[in-house]
C-alpha cells in the first residue's frame, strides 16, 4: 500500500470518528457542531539527512519513505505510532526519528499496542481471540457482524458467542 493510500485511510478513519462524535453530540443535545477545517501547509523538503530537523506539520511522503528505507531497510513502514511520533516531534532530527522507530518496534513486541477508537473491528478481533484461543477467523467475523447489528457499543463480550449456536 502506498504511503498516500495509507495516509488517506488514516485521515478517513479519523474523520469518521469526528463525524460519529458530532452525531452523538447532536443526538444528546440537539446542537450542531461545525466540521473542523484542516488546512494543510505544503512543505518543500530539500535533501533529508540524519541531522535535518523534522519539519512542522510533517506529512509522510515518498521522499521520507526513501530516506527511512535507506537508513532502516526495506522492512520500514510508516506505522501509526511512528507517524504520530513524527507529527508531534518537529524540531528533533531524523536521527532521533530513526531511534524512535526502533524503540516503537520494541515496545510493540513487549506490550499490547493501543488501538485507536475508530478501529473498532481491530479491537474486537484482538479481544475475541484473547478470550477464545481455539476459535476461527470465520467465527470471529460471524460474531462481529452479529454485534454490529445490536444497539449499543461494538466491543467484544462473551455473550456474542451466542450467535455461533444459531
C-alpha contacts under 8 A as a table, 3 or more apart, distances in Angstrom:
res1	aa1	res2	aa2	distance
1	X	5	X	6.37
1	X	6	X	6.53
2	X	5	X	5.28
2	X	6	X	6.25
3	X	6	X	4.92
3	X	7	X	5.86
3	X	60	X	6.82
3	X	61	X	6.70
3	X	62	X	7.13
3	X	65	X	7.99
3	X	78	X	7.44
4	X	7	X	5.21
4	X	8	X	6.02
4	X	60	X	7.83
4	X	61	X	7.36
5	X	8	X	5.01
5	X	9	X	6.06
6	X	9	X	5.14
6	X	10	X	6.12
7	X	10	X	5.01
7	X	11	X	6.12
7	X	60	X	7.49
8	X	11	X	5.14
8	X	12	X	5.95
9	X	12	X	4.96
9	X	13	X	6.17
10	X	13	X	5.29
10	X	14	X	6.27
11	X	14	X	5.01
11	X	15	X	6.02
12	X	15	X	5.00
12	X	16	X	6.10
13	X	16	X	4.86
13	X	17	X	6.29
13	X	118	X	6.09
13	X	119	X	7.77
14	X	17	X	5.14
14	X	18	X	6.38
14	X	118	X	6.75
15	X	18	X	5.02
15	X	19	X	6.21
16	X	19	X	5.12
16	X	20	X	6.15
16	X	118	X	7.30
17	X	20	X	5.05
17	X	21	X	6.21
17	X	117	X	7.60
17	X	118	X	5.58
18	X	21	X	5.14
18	X	22	X	6.19
19	X	22	X	5.02
19	X	23	X	6.16
19	X	35	X	7.87
20	X	23	X	5.20
20	X	24	X	6.22
21	X	24	X	5.12
21	X	25	X	6.13
22	X	25	X	5.09
22	X	26	X	6.22
22	X	32	X	7.37
22	X	33	X	6.16
23	X	26	X	5.07
23	X	27	X	6.16
24	X	27	X	5.09
24	X	28	X	6.11
25	X	28	X	5.12
25	X	29	X	5.92
25	X	30	X	7.34
25	X	31	X	6.96
25	X	32	X	7.67
25	X	33	X	7.88
26	X	29	X	5.23
26	X	30	X	4.48
26	X	31	X	5.00
26	X	32	X	5.62
26	X	33	X	7.59
27	X	30	X	5.74
40	X	57	X	7.75
41	X	57	X	7.12
43	X	55	X	7.97
45	X	48	X	7.49
48	X	51	X	7.99
48	X	52	X	5.86
48	X	64	X	7.82
48	X	67	X	6.93
48	X	94	X	7.92
49	X	52	X	5.18
49	X	67	X	7.93
49	X	94	X	6.87
50	X	93	X	6.34
50	X	94	X	4.70
50	X	95	X	4.53
51	X	93	X	5.47
51	X	94	X	6.22
51	X	95	X	6.43
52	X	93	X	5.40
52	X	94	X	5.93
53	X	90	X	6.97
53	X	91	X	5.02
53	X	92	X	5.32
53	X	93	X	4.26
53	X	94	X	6.27
54	X	58	X	7.11
54	X	86	X	7.30
54	X	89	X	7.07
54	X	90	X	4.70
54	X	91	X	5.23
54	X	92	X	5.67
54	X	93	X	5.66
54	X	94	X	6.26
55	X	58	X	5.61
55	X	90	X	5.28
55	X	91	X	6.46
56	X	87	X	7.41
56	X	90	X	5.07
56	X	91	X	7.40
57	X	87	X	6.40
57	X	90	X	7.72
58	X	86	X	6.69
58	X	87	X	5.25
58	X	90	X	7.41
59	X	87	X	7.64
60	X	64	X	6.23
60	X	65	X	7.36
60	X	78	X	7.84
60	X	83	X	7.66
61	X	64	X	5.15
61	X	65	X	6.22
62	X	65	X	4.86
62	X	66	X	6.04
63	X	66	X	5.17
63	X	67	X	6.32
64	X	67	X	5.09
64	X	68	X	6.26
65	X	68	X	5.24
65	X	69	X	6.02
65	X	76	X	8.00
65	X	77	X	7.75
65	X	78	X	7.85
66	X	69	X	5.12
66	X	70	X	6.08
67	X	70	X	5.18
67	X	71	X	6.41
68	X	71	X	5.11
68	X	72	X	5.53
68	X	73	X	7.20
68	X	76	X	6.76
68	X	98	X	7.56
69	X	72	X	5.18
69	X	73	X	4.52
69	X	74	X	5.25
69	X	75	X	7.39
69	X	76	X	5.68
70	X	73	X	5.73
70	X	74	X	7.66
71	X	98	X	7.78
72	X	75	X	7.48
72	X	76	X	6.17
72	X	98	X	7.33
73	X	76	X	5.83
78	X	82	X	6.23
78	X	83	X	6.05
79	X	82	X	5.43
79	X	83	X	6.21
80	X	83	X	5.09
80	X	84	X	6.19
81	X	84	X	5.19
81	X	85	X	6.23
81	X	104	X	7.09
82	X	85	X	4.91
82	X	86	X	6.17
82	X	100	X	7.57
82	X	101	X	6.12
82	X	104	X	6.98
83	X	86	X	5.15
83	X	87	X	6.20
84	X	87	X	5.16
84	X	88	X	6.18
85	X	88	X	5.29
85	X	89	X	6.05
85	X	97	X	7.99
85	X	100	X	7.79
86	X	89	X	5.36
86	X	90	X	6.87
86	X	97	X	6.97
87	X	90	X	6.59
89	X	92	X	5.90
92	X	96	X	6.30
92	X	97	X	7.60
93	X	96	X	5.11
93	X	97	X	6.48
94	X	97	X	4.70
94	X	98	X	6.26
95	X	98	X	5.16
95	X	99	X	6.43
96	X	99	X	5.12
96	X	100	X	6.12
97	X	100	X	4.93
97	X	101	X	6.06
98	X	101	X	5.06
98	X	102	X	6.54
99	X	102	X	5.42
99	X	103	X	6.30
100	X	103	X	4.95
100	X	104	X	6.01
101	X	104	X	5.15
101	X	105	X	6.31
102	X	105	X	5.09
102	X	106	X	6.29
103	X	106	X	5.10
103	X	107	X	6.17
104	X	107	X	5.04
104	X	108	X	6.19
105	X	108	X	5.13
105	X	109	X	6.53
106	X	109	X	5.18
106	X	110	X	6.46
107	X	110	X	5.22
107	X	111	X	5.88
108	X	111	X	5.54
108	X	112	X	6.73
108	X	113	X	5.97
109	X	112	X	7.99
115	X	119	X	6.61
115	X	122	X	7.28
115	X	123	X	6.35
116	X	119	X	5.80
117	X	120	X	6.19
119	X	122	X	5.47
119	X	123	X	6.55
120	X	123	X	5.22
120	X	124	X	6.10
120	X	154	X	6.88
120	X	155	X	7.33
121	X	124	X	4.82
121	X	125	X	5.98
121	X	144	X	7.53
122	X	125	X	5.29
122	X	126	X	6.23
123	X	126	X	5.25
123	X	127	X	6.23
123	X	155	X	7.44
124	X	127	X	5.24
124	X	128	X	5.91
124	X	144	X	7.42
124	X	154	X	7.49
124	X	155	X	5.73
124	X	156	X	5.26
125	X	128	X	4.97
125	X	129	X	6.17
125	X	140	X	6.70
125	X	156	X	7.94
126	X	129	X	5.52
126	X	130	X	6.15
127	X	130	X	5.05
127	X	131	X	6.26
127	X	156	X	6.25
128	X	131	X	5.35
128	X	132	X	5.97
128	X	140	X	6.77
128	X	156	X	6.17
128	X	157	X	7.99
129	X	132	X	4.79
129	X	133	X	5.42
129	X	134	X	7.99
129	X	135	X	7.10
129	X	140	X	7.89
130	X	133	X	6.22
131	X	158	X	7.97
132	X	135	X	5.59
135	X	139	X	6.40
135	X	140	X	7.35
136	X	139	X	5.21
136	X	140	X	6.40
137	X	140	X	4.91
137	X	141	X	6.14
138	X	141	X	5.12
138	X	142	X	6.21
139	X	142	X	5.09
139	X	143	X	6.24
139	X	164	X	7.10
140	X	143	X	5.16
140	X	144	X	6.08
141	X	144	X	4.95
141	X	145	X	6.11
142	X	145	X	5.29
142	X	146	X	6.23
142	X	163	X	7.53
142	X	164	X	7.47
143	X	146	X	5.03
143	X	147	X	6.02
143	X	160	X	5.71
143	X	161	X	6.30
143	X	163	X	6.37
143	X	164	X	7.25
144	X	147	X	4.98
144	X	148	X	6.19
144	X	154	X	7.99
144	X	160	X	7.95
145	X	148	X	5.26
145	X	149	X	6.64
146	X	149	X	5.43
146	X	150	X	6.91
146	X	160	X	7.39
146	X	163	X	6.90
147	X	150	X	5.38
147	X	154	X	6.08
147	X	156	X	7.90
147	X	160	X	6.54
148	X	151	X	7.72
148	X	154	X	6.03
156	X	160	X	6.92
157	X	160	X	5.57
158	X	161	X	5.96
159	X	162	X	5.66
160	X	163	X	6.28
161	X	164	X	5.50
161	X	165	X	7.51
162	X	165	X	5.54
162	X	166	X	7.14
163	X	166	X	5.33
